[in-house]
Amino acid sequence: MIRGVVFDLWNTLVFSPAGSPFQRLKDLLRPDQASLFAALVRDGMVRPYPSVRTFLEAWQDRADLDPGQMDAMAQAFLEAGGQAECFPGSPEAVGAVRDLARVALLSNTQTFGLELLNRLGISERIRTRMLSAEMGALKPEPAAFEAVERKLGLFPGNLAMVGDSWTDDVEGALAAGWTAIWVNREARHRPAHDPEAPIYEVSSLDRVPELIQGLQEGMRCPTCFG
């Protein structure tokens, strides 16, 4: 019985025309700094920094960031957050799911520059917010999913993960014993997987409320919402 539905944030509920700020950071690094990119990203996503400047200052000496780079990197986060929009129908879908089950947010993201959660009404609709930078764990790591289970007080079999990333959301959820709902707006090829795994594919979030209701009523066909 699905009693909790957990939504990913970026590219599931919202998108930004400015693109991923972390990807833009990669483009702003010099060749001699490039080897530090993975560590920089992980640090920004698993440690709670109060501001983008605090984050960048923590890396200034280690990565030898110059003032111009730091300004451009800070601007990347400002633009990504400022331009963020909800996908059409996302607020309504979350509201409809909330009538059926408890809802939560589980996102691989930093703690700064998230004013968009209030601006877009996500904080109002989803009160339980689990950010990787606050938990110290990233999807698909088991600790991220276990933290949600503890927060909601639900067993793995009672939870469904809704997200666009096959690795982070689908595989992470399945490894945790959850149901996985893959948001595949671009009709991407579905990777090889266990055909018996509880994976459901939707092309938009407006299909999710009906799917959750069907699962609660006993639907067990992973291809029914393909």
C-alpha positions in Angstrom: 0.0 0.0 0.0 1.5 3.3 -1.1 1.2 5.8 1.8 4.0 8.2 0.9 5.0 9.7 -2.5 8.4 11.3 -2.7 9.2 13.8 -5.5 12.5 14.7 -7.0 13.0 18.5 -7.6 15.1 19.4 -10.6 13.8 18.2 -14.0 10.9 16.5 -12.3 8.9 19.3 -10.6 10.9 22.3 -11.9 13.4 23.2 -14.6 15.6 26.2 -15.3 16.3 27.6 -18.8 19.7 28.6 -17.4 20.6 25.0 -16.9 22.4 23.3 -14.1 24.6 25.7 -12.2 27.0 22.9 -11.3 27.4 22.1 -14.9 28.2 25.7 -15.6 30.8 25.6 -12.9 32.5 22.9 -14.8 32.7 25.1 -17.9 34.2 27.9 -15.8 37.1 25.9 -14.4 40.5 26.1 -16.0 42.1 22.9 -17.3 44.4 22.8 -14.2 41.3 22.9 -11.9 39.2 20.4 -13.8 40.3 17.4 -11.7 38.6 19.0 -8.6 35.2 19.3 -10.3 33.7 16.1 -8.9 34.8 16.9 -5.4 33.6 20.4 -5.6 30.1 19.3 -6.7 29.8 16.7 -4.1 30.9 19.1 -1.4 28.2 21.6 -2.5 25.6 18.9 -2.4 26.4 17.2 0.9 27.4 20.1 3.1 25.0 22.9 4.3 26.4 26.2 3.2 24.5 29.3 4.1 25.2 31.1 0.8 26.9 30.6 -2.6 29.7 32.9 -1.5 30.4 30.8 1.6 30.6 27.7 -0.6 32.9 29.3 -3.2 35.1 30.9 -0.5 35.6 27.4 1.0 37.0 26.3 -2.3 38.9 29.5 -3.2 42.3 28.4 -2.0 41.9 24.7 -2.7 40.9 25.2 -6.3 42.8 28.5 -6.8 39.6 30.2 -7.9 40.2 33.8 -9.1 37.7 36.6 -8.3 36.3 36.5 -11.9 35.6 32.8 -11.7 33.9 33.2 -8.3 31.7 36.1 -9.6 30.7 34.0 -12.6 30.0 30.9 -10.5 27.8 32.9 -8.1 25.9 34.3 -11.1 25.3 30.8 -12.4 23.4 29.9 -9.2 21.5 33.2 -9.2 20.3 32.7 -12.7 19.4 29.1 -12.3 17.2 29.8 -9.3 15.8 33.0 -10.6 14.8 31.5 -13.9 13.4 28.3 -12.5 9.8 27.4 -13.4 7.4 24.6 -12.6 6.7 22.1 -15.4 3.1 22.6 -16.6 0.7 20.7 -14.3 3.3 20.0 -11.6 1.5 22.0 -8.8 -1.8 20.4 -9.6 -0.3 16.9 -9.7 1.3 17.3 -6.3 -1.9 18.6 -4.9 -3.9 15.7 -6.2 -1.3 13.2 -4.9 -1.4 14.9 -1.5 -5.1 14.0 -1.3 -4.1 10.4 -1.6 -0.9 10.0 0.4 1.8 11.9 2.3 4.2 13.8 0.1 7.8 14.7 0.5 10.7 16.2 -1.5 14.0 14.3 -1.9 16.6 16.3 -4.0 20.3 16.2 -4.7 20.8 19.9 -4.3 22.6 22.6 -2.3 21.1 24.5 0.6 21.6 28.0 -0.9 19.8 29.7 -3.7 16.5 27.8 -3.1 14.2 30.7 -2.7 12.4 29.2 -5.7 10.8 26.7 -3.4 8.8 29.5 -1.9 8.4 31.5 -5.0 6.9 28.5 -6.9 4.7 27.3 -4.1 6.6 24.1 -3.6 7.3 24.7 0.1 3.6 25.2 0.7 2.5 22.1 -1.2 5.3 19.8 0.1 6.1 20.4 3.8 8.6 17.6 4.2 11.8 18.6 2.5 14.9 16.4 2.4 17.9 18.0 0.7 21.1 16.1 0.2 23.1 19.0 1.6 21.1 18.9 4.8 21.3 15.1 5.1 24.9 14.6 4.0 23.8 11.9 1.5 23.1 11.8 -2.2 20.7 9.7 -4.2 21.1 6.9 -5.1 23.0 6.3 -1.8 20.9 4.1 0.6 21.3 6.7 3.4 19.2 9.3 1.4 16.3 6.9 1.2 16.6 5.7 4.7 16.5 9.3 6.0 13.1 9.8 4.3 11.8 6.5 5.8 12.7 7.7 9.2 11.3 11.2 8.7 8.0 9.9 7.4 7.9 6.9 9.7 7.0 4.6 6.8 8.3 1.2 5.6 10.0 0.9 2.2 7.0 -0.9 0.7 4.8 2.0 1.6 6.9 4.5 -0.5 7.1 5.6 -4.1 9.8 7.8 -5.7 8.8 10.1 -8.5 11.8 11.3 -10.5 13.4 11.8 -13.9 16.9 10.2 -13.2 17.1 6.5 -13.9 20.2 6.1 -11.7 19.3 8.4 -8.8 15.6 8.0 -8.6 14.7 4.7 -10.2 17.6 2.5 -9.3 18.0 4.2 -5.9 14.3 3.7 -5.1 14.4 0.0 -6.2 17.5 -0.7 -4.1 15.8 0.8 -1.1 12.7 -1.4 -1.6 10.5 1.4 -2.9 8.2 1.6 -5.9 9.8 3.7 -8.7 7.9 6.1 -11.0 10.1 7.3 -13.8 9.2 10.6 -15.3 10.3 10.2 -19.0 9.2 13.4 -20.8 11.6 12.9 -23.6 10.7 9.3 -24.4 14.2 8.2 -23.6 15.2 4.5 -24.0 14.4 2.5 -20.9 17.6 0.9 -19.6 17.7 -2.9 -19.0 16.2 -3.9 -15.7 14.5 -6.7 -13.9 11.1 -7.1 -15.6 9.5 -7.9 -12.3 10.7 -4.7 -10.6 8.0 -2.2 -9.5 8.8 0.5 -12.1 6.1 2.6 -13.7 6.8 5.1 -16.5 4.9 8.3 -17.0 5.4 11.0 -19.7 4.1 13.8 -17.4 3.3 14.4 -13.8 -0.4 14.6 -14.5 -0.4 10.8 -14.8 0.9 10.3 -11.3 -2.2 10.8 -9.2 -4.1 8.2 -11.2 -1.2 5.9 -11.0 -0.9 6.2 -7.2 -4.6 5.6 -6.8 -4.3 2.5 -8.9 -1.4 1.2 -6.9 -3.4 1.8 -3.7 -6.3 -0.2 -5.1 -4.0 -3.1 -5.9 -2.7 -2.6 -9.4 0.4 -4.6 -10.0 1.1 -4.2 -13.7 4.4 -2.2 -14.3 3.4 -1.8 -18.0 0.0 -0.3 -17.4 1.3 3.3 -17.3 4.2 2.8 -19.8 
